[in-house]
Amino acid sequence: MIQAYFKTDACEIAVFVFIHIHSCNSNYNLHLHVILAKGAFFSSN
């Protein structure tokens, strides 16, 4: 979606994904936290 917004394939998208295996009360609760940057990085020529 971000590449379509900028109308180019020359951008890099920043995505951070964390695997979290415990909940607040120390129960086993495997889930992911995903942080997606609101923009893109363009390599300079």
MDAnalysis code that builds the backbone (N, CA, C; Angstrom):
import MDAnalysis as mda
import numpy as np

u = mda.Universe.empty(135, n_residues=45, atom_resindex=np.repeat(np.arange(45), 3), trajectory=True)
u.add_TopologyAttr("name", ["N", "CA", "C"] * 45)
u.add_TopologyAttr("resid", np.arange(1, 46))
u.add_TopologyAttr("resname", ["MET", "ILE", "GLN", "ALA", "TYR", "PHE", "LYS", "THR", "ASP", "ALA", "CYS", "GLU", "ILE", "ALA", "VAL", "PHE", "VAL", "PHE", "ILE", "HIS", "ILE", "HIS", "SER", "CYS", "ASN", "SER", "ASN", "TYR", "ASN", "LEU", "HIS", "LEU", "HIS", "VAL", "ILE", "LEU", "ALA", "LYS", "GLY", "ALA", "PHE", "PHE", "SER", "SER", "ASN"])
u.atoms.positions = np.array([
    [0.816, -1.191, 0.000],
    [0.000, 0.000, 0.000],
    [0.863, 1.260, 0.000],
    [1.963, 1.222, 0.744],
    [2.828, 2.405, 0.799],
    [3.520, 2.629, -0.536],
    [3.990, 1.551, -1.173],
    [4.616, 1.695, -2.482],
    [3.613, 2.197, -3.515],
    [2.380, 1.781, -3.429],
    [1.351, 2.285, -4.344],
    [1.066, 3.759, -4.081],
    [1.119, 4.185, -2.817],
    [0.897, 5.593, -2.468],
    [1.975, 6.481, -3.076],
    [3.252, 6.046, -2.983],
    [4.353, 6.829, -3.551],
    [4.540, 6.585, -5.045],
    [3.824, 5.629, -5.612],
    [3.848, 5.295, -7.040],
    [5.255, 4.958, -7.536],
    [6.005, 4.200, -6.723],
    [7.345, 3.760, -7.106],
    [7.713, 2.495, -6.336],
    [8.584, 1.693, -6.933],
    [9.114, 0.504, -6.252],
    [10.464, 0.792, -5.610],
    [10.944, 2.032, -5.723],
    [12.274, 2.389, -5.235],
    [12.287, 2.772, -3.765],
    [11.223, 2.520, -3.048],
    [11.193, 2.899, -1.634],
    [11.287, 1.658, -0.752],
    [11.873, 1.842, 0.416],
    [11.982, 0.792, 1.423],
    [11.034, 1.136, 2.563],
    [10.334, 0.154, 3.037],
    [9.335, 0.363, 4.076],
    [9.902, -0.128, 5.412],
    [9.727, 0.669, 6.457],
    [10.217, 0.296, 7.783],
    [9.122, -0.433, 8.552],
    [9.415, -1.681, 8.917],
    [8.478, -2.485, 9.689],
    [9.256, -3.156, 10.823],
    [8.761, -3.021, 12.039],
    [9.350, -3.691, 13.194],
    [8.334, -4.691, 13.712],
    [8.773, -5.936, 13.911],
    [7.888, -6.978, 14.417],
    [8.539, -7.598, 15.650],
    [7.806, -7.630, 16.749],
    [8.288, -8.212, 17.993],
    [7.434, -9.419, 18.345],
    [8.086, -10.517, 18.704],
    [7.370, -11.693, 19.179],
    [7.251, -11.571, 20.690],
    [6.040, -11.586, 21.192],
    [5.780, -11.445, 22.620],
    [5.140, -12.741, 23.087],
    [5.722, -13.390, 24.091],
    [5.225, -14.715, 24.470],
    [4.481, -14.747, 25.800],
    [4.493, -13.648, 26.564],
    [3.802, -13.654, 27.853],
    [2.860, -12.471, 27.952],
    [1.787, -12.659, 28.653],
    [0.858, -11.560, 28.926],
    [1.265, -10.883, 30.233],
    [0.508, -9.925, 30.689],
    [0.817, -9.166, 31.920],
    [0.892, -10.067, 33.145],
    [0.047, -11.081, 33.203],
    [0.005, -11.946, 34.382],
    [0.852, -13.210, 34.207],
    [1.851, -13.166, 33.313],
    [2.839, -14.242, 33.084],
    [2.250, -15.526, 32.515],
    [1.080, -15.457, 31.923],
    [0.545, -16.611, 31.200],
    [1.169, -16.677, 29.819],
    [1.254, -17.892, 29.281],
    [1.777, -18.065, 27.927],
    [0.751, -17.548, 26.939],
    [1.121, -16.511, 26.184],
    [0.195, -15.878, 25.248],
    [1.008, -15.377, 24.051],
    [1.296, -16.265, 23.119],
    [2.122, -15.927, 21.961],
    [1.373, -14.990, 21.019],
    [1.970, -13.816, 20.740],
    [1.367, -12.871, 19.802],
    [2.456, -11.951, 19.261],
    [2.131, -11.195, 18.243],
    [3.081, -10.293, 17.589],
    [2.679, -8.849, 17.813],
    [3.686, -8.002, 17.962],
    [3.481, -6.559, 17.970],
    [4.108, -6.043, 16.680],
    [3.362, -5.300, 15.901],
    [3.837, -4.805, 14.607],
    [3.800, -3.284, 14.611],
    [4.936, -2.672, 14.255],
    [5.024, -1.220, 14.138],
    [5.372, -0.914, 12.685],
    [4.516, -0.193, 12.015],
    [4.710, 0.169, 10.614],
    [4.913, 1.675, 10.531],
    [6.029, 2.084, 9.933],
    [6.319, 3.514, 9.811],
    [5.347, 4.175, 8.836],
    [5.034, 5.420, 9.085],
    [4.119, 6.166, 8.232],
    [4.929, 6.881, 7.147],
    [5.479, 6.132, 6.245],
    [6.295, 6.705, 5.181],
    [7.231, 5.660, 4.616],
    [8.250, 6.114, 3.908],
    [9.189, 5.211, 3.272],
    [10.552, 5.857, 3.190],
    [11.574, 5.024, 3.026],
    [12.936, 5.474, 2.834],
    [13.301, 5.333, 1.364],
    [13.926, 6.339, 0.810],
    [14.359, 6.299, -0.583],
    [15.875, 6.347, -0.615],
    [16.493, 5.403, -1.319],
    [17.956, 5.392, -1.415],
    [18.407, 6.531, -2.324],
    [19.479, 7.189, -1.914],
    [19.988, 8.294, -2.730],
    [20.952, 7.762, -3.780],
    [20.954, 8.365, -4.929],
    [21.804, 7.906, -6.045],
    [23.149, 8.572, -5.986],
])
